[in-house]
């Protein structure tokens, strides 16, 4: 057998092994995404709560940070199981006006407006045809999470600038308000709370040239007065950190969410999604 023929046969064998191995790997990856067919239909709309999506441990602990590989597995799980992303405005239109929603609607939210939402979460969500809601601290735009750094709660992280926020908005993401500088709203005077709630809306609407209709309470801190001020400011809905599903009986300004942390295994993510 000639040398050239031997080389050809060896090359063919290597290519065959590579293709076979790739096929097996893809099969394993697909098998790793379980079906949720055995779970009962959810009794409301899940609103997932994320903060950071970042591979770098230096940006903070797993309480607020989900590594991108975990986040991608979660998005893949949702896609394979037929979930479709909607906005909080869609939720309110459904509850108040009977707007038709997909069979398995889900809202994906991110608090604070971290740059890594744009760098890591956005491309993954695009890959699966998903959109989300980013709740932005208006004074932090193009800056850092000074509100947590000053309290020594988190390491310094970059916050998105206007270009990144507008790109997400143009891609179908919802931009919501998260106050001016992230205070505990239940611990300040009603006058300060009103300023935080109204001014952040005004600043975002000025930058986006469109209405900002949804709000998120920093640290989950609110009370009935704060919720009423949020309503009077012209928002249609506000989310809390309280756990559960959004239901037609829910107060639109006290909507519950499902927390997702970087500590969760794949099994824990599925359990949290279906437990309420």
C-alpha positions as CSV (number, residue, x, y, z in Angstrom):
1,X,0.0,0.0,0.0
2,X,1.4,3.4,-1.0
3,X,2.2,6.0,1.6
4,X,-0.4,8.4,0.2
5,X,-3.1,5.7,0.5
6,X,-2.1,5.0,4.1
7,X,-2.3,8.7,5.0
8,X,-5.7,8.9,3.3
9,X,-7.0,5.9,5.3
10,X,-5.6,7.2,8.6
11,X,-7.1,10.6,7.9
12,X,-10.5,9.0,7.1
13,X,-10.4,7.0,10.4
14,X,-9.6,10.1,12.4
15,X,-12.4,12.1,10.8
16,X,-14.8,9.2,11.5
17,X,-13.8,9.0,15.1
18,X,-14.2,12.8,15.5
19,X,-17.7,12.8,13.9
20,X,-18.8,9.8,16.0
21,X,-17.5,11.4,19.2
22,X,-19.2,14.7,18.3
23,X,-22.5,12.9,17.7
24,X,-22.3,11.0,21.0
25,X,-21.5,14.3,22.8
26,X,-24.5,16.1,21.3
27,X,-26.7,13.1,22.3
28,X,-25.4,13.3,25.9
29,X,-26.0,17.1,26.0
30,X,-29.6,16.7,24.8
31,X,-30.2,13.8,27.2
32,X,-28.9,16.1,30.0
33,X,-32.0,18.3,29.5
34,X,-34.9,16.6,31.2
35,X,-38.6,17.0,30.2
36,X,-41.0,18.6,32.6
37,X,-44.0,16.7,31.2
38,X,-44.6,14.9,34.6
39,X,-45.0,18.2,36.5
40,X,-48.5,19.7,36.8
41,X,-49.2,22.9,34.9
42,X,-48.1,26.0,36.9
43,X,-50.9,27.8,38.7
44,X,-49.5,31.2,37.6
45,X,-46.7,32.9,35.6
46,X,-43.1,32.4,36.8
47,X,-41.0,35.5,37.0
48,X,-37.3,34.5,37.4
49,X,-35.1,36.8,39.4
50,X,-31.4,37.0,38.4
51,X,-28.7,39.6,39.2
52,X,-25.3,38.9,37.7
53,X,-24.4,36.4,35.0
54,X,-20.6,36.2,35.2
55,X,-17.8,33.6,35.2
56,X,-15.5,35.7,37.4
57,X,-15.6,34.9,41.2
58,X,-14.0,38.3,41.7
59,X,-17.3,40.0,40.8
60,X,-19.1,38.5,43.8
61,X,-20.4,35.3,45.5
62,X,-22.9,32.9,44.0
63,X,-25.8,34.4,46.0
64,X,-26.2,37.0,43.3
65,X,-23.9,35.6,40.5
66,X,-24.9,32.7,38.2
67,X,-22.0,31.4,36.0
68,X,-22.8,31.6,32.3
69,X,-22.6,27.8,31.8
70,X,-25.3,27.3,34.4
71,X,-27.3,30.1,33.0
72,X,-27.1,28.6,29.5
73,X,-28.2,25.2,30.8
74,X,-31.2,26.9,32.4
75,X,-32.2,28.7,29.2
76,X,-31.7,25.4,27.3
77,X,-34.0,23.7,29.7
78,X,-36.7,26.3,29.3
79,X,-36.4,26.2,25.5
80,X,-36.6,22.5,25.3
81,X,-39.6,22.4,27.5
82,X,-41.6,24.9,25.5
83,X,-41.4,28.0,27.6
84,X,-41.7,31.4,25.8
85,X,-40.5,34.7,27.3
86,X,-43.0,37.5,27.8
87,X,-42.7,40.9,29.4
88,X,-44.4,42.2,32.6
89,X,-46.5,44.4,30.5
90,X,-47.7,41.3,28.7
91,X,-48.5,39.8,32.1
92,X,-50.6,42.9,33.1
93,X,-52.3,43.0,29.7
94,X,-53.3,39.3,30.2
95,X,-54.6,39.9,33.7
96,X,-56.4,43.2,33.0
97,X,-57.4,42.8,29.4
98,X,-57.4,39.1,28.7
99,X,-54.5,39.3,26.3
100,X,-53.6,35.8,24.9
101,X,-50.3,34.4,26.2
102,X,-48.2,31.4,25.1
103,X,-49.1,28.0,26.7
104,X,-46.0,28.2,28.9
105,X,-45.1,31.9,29.5
106,X,-42.2,33.0,31.6
107,X,-40.7,36.4,32.6
108,X,-36.9,36.6,33.1
109,X,-35.7,39.6,35.1
110,X,-32.3,41.0,36.1
111,X,-31.9,43.5,39.0
112,X,-29.5,46.4,39.0
113,X,-28.3,46.6,35.3
114,X,-24.9,44.9,35.5
115,X,-22.7,45.0,32.4
116,X,-22.4,41.3,32.5
117,X,-26.1,41.0,31.7
118,X,-25.2,42.5,28.3
119,X,-21.9,40.6,28.0
120,X,-23.0,37.1,29.0
121,X,-26.8,36.8,29.5
122,X,-27.8,38.6,26.4
123,X,-26.0,36.5,23.8
124,X,-27.2,33.3,25.5
125,X,-30.8,34.5,25.5
126,X,-30.5,35.6,21.9
127,X,-29.4,32.1,21.0
128,X,-32.6,30.6,22.4
129,X,-34.9,33.4,21.2
130,X,-35.6,34.8,24.7
131,X,-35.9,38.3,25.9
132,X,-35.9,39.7,29.5
133,X,-36.4,42.6,31.8
134,X,-33.5,44.6,33.2
135,X,-34.2,46.8,36.2
136,X,-31.7,49.7,36.1
137,X,-30.5,52.0,38.9
138,X,-30.6,55.2,37.0
139,X,-27.7,57.0,38.7
140,X,-25.4,54.0,38.2
141,X,-25.8,53.9,34.4
142,X,-22.3,53.9,32.9
143,X,-20.9,53.7,36.4
144,X,-20.5,51.0,39.0
145,X,-22.7,49.4,41.7
146,X,-21.6,52.1,44.2
147,X,-24.8,51.5,46.2
148,X,-23.5,48.1,47.3
149,X,-19.8,48.9,47.3
150,X,-20.3,51.8,49.8
151,X,-22.2,49.4,52.1
152,X,-19.5,46.8,51.6
153,X,-22.1,44.3,50.4
154,X,-20.6,43.5,47.0
155,X,-17.3,43.9,45.1
156,X,-17.3,46.7,42.5
157,X,-19.0,45.7,39.2
158,X,-19.6,47.7,36.1
159,X,-23.1,48.8,35.2
160,X,-24.3,49.1,31.6
161,X,-24.1,52.4,29.8
162,X,-26.7,54.0,27.6
163,X,-25.5,52.4,24.4
164,X,-25.8,48.9,25.9
165,X,-29.2,49.7,27.5
166,X,-30.6,51.0,24.2
167,X,-29.3,48.0,22.3
168,X,-31.1,45.7,24.7
169,X,-34.3,47.8,24.4
170,X,-34.0,47.6,20.6
171,X,-33.6,43.8,20.8
172,X,-37.0,43.5,22.6
173,X,-35.8,43.6,26.2
174,X,-37.9,45.6,28.7
175,X,-36.0,48.3,30.7
176,X,-37.6,48.8,34.1
177,X,-36.7,51.2,36.9
178,X,-34.9,50.3,40.1
179,X,-34.7,53.8,41.8
180,X,-32.1,56.5,41.5
181,X,-29.5,55.1,43.9
182,X,-30.9,51.8,45.3
183,X,-32.1,52.7,48.9
184,X,-34.3,50.6,51.2
185,X,-37.6,52.3,50.2
186,X,-39.4,51.1,53.3
187,X,-36.8,52.8,55.5
188,X,-36.9,56.3,54.0
189,X,-39.6,59.0,54.2
190,X,-42.5,58.9,51.7
191,X,-41.1,62.1,50.1
192,X,-37.7,60.4,49.5
193,X,-39.4,57.3,48.3
194,X,-41.5,59.3,45.8
195,X,-38.4,61.1,44.5
196,X,-36.6,57.7,44.0
197,X,-39.5,56.1,42.2
198,X,-40.5,59.1,40.0
199,X,-37.0,60.4,39.1
200,X,-35.7,57.0,38.0
201,X,-38.7,56.7,35.7
202,X,-38.2,60.2,34.3
203,X,-34.5,59.6,33.7
204,X,-35.0,56.3,31.9
205,X,-37.8,57.6,29.8
206,X,-35.7,60.6,28.8
207,X,-32.8,58.2,27.8
208,X,-35.0,55.7,26.0
209,X,-37.6,58.1,24.5
210,X,-40.4,55.7,25.5
211,X,-42.5,54.9,28.6
212,X,-41.0,52.9,31.4
213,X,-43.9,50.9,32.9
214,X,-42.4,48.4,35.4
215,X,-40.5,48.8,38.7
216,X,-38.4,46.7,41.1
217,X,-38.0,47.4,44.8
218,X,-34.3,47.5,45.8
219,X,-33.4,44.8,48.4
220,X,-37.1,43.8,48.2
221,X,-37.8,46.7,50.6
222,X,-41.3,48.1,50.3
223,X,-44.5,48.6,52.3
224,X,-48.1,49.6,51.4
225,X,-47.2,53.3,51.2
226,X,-44.3,52.6,48.8
227,X,-46.5,50.4,46.6
228,X,-49.1,53.1,46.5
229,X,-46.5,55.7,45.5
230,X,-45.3,53.4,42.7
231,X,-48.8,53.1,41.4
232,X,-49.3,56.9,41.6
233,X,-46.0,57.4,39.7
234,X,-47.6,55.8,36.6
235,X,-46.1,52.3,36.6
236,X,-48.3,49.3,35.7
237,X,-46.5,46.7,37.9
238,X,-43.7,46.2,40.4
239,X,-41.9,43.1,41.5
240,X,-40.7,42.1,45.0
241,X,-38.2,39.5,46.2
242,X,-41.1,37.5,47.8
243,X,-41.2,34.0,46.4
244,X,-44.0,32.6,44.3
245,X,-45.9,33.0,41.0
246,X,-47.7,35.9,39.4
247,X,-51.4,35.2,39.5
248,X,-54.5,37.1,38.3
249,X,-55.3,37.6,42.0
250,X,-51.9,39.2,42.7
251,X,-51.5,42.8,43.6
252,X,-49.8,44.3,40.5
253,X,-47.4,46.2,42.7
254,X,-46.5,43.3,44.9
255,X,-45.6,40.6,42.3
256,X,-43.7,37.6,43.5
257,X,-40.7,36.1,41.8
258,X,-38.6,32.9,41.8
259,X,-35.0,33.6,42.9
260,X,-32.2,31.9,41.0
261,X,-28.7,31.8,42.5
262,X,-25.4,30.4,41.4
263,X,-25.6,27.8,44.1
264,X,-28.4,26.0,42.4
265,X,-27.7,22.6,40.7
266,X,-29.7,21.9,37.6
267,X,-32.1,19.8,39.6
268,X,-32.6,22.6,42.2
269,X,-33.4,25.0,39.3
270,X,-36.1,22.7,38.0
271,X,-37.4,22.2,41.6
272,X,-37.6,25.9,42.2
273,X,-39.4,26.5,38.9
274,X,-42.1,24.0,39.7
275,X,-42.5,24.2,43.5
276,X,-45.0,27.2,43.8
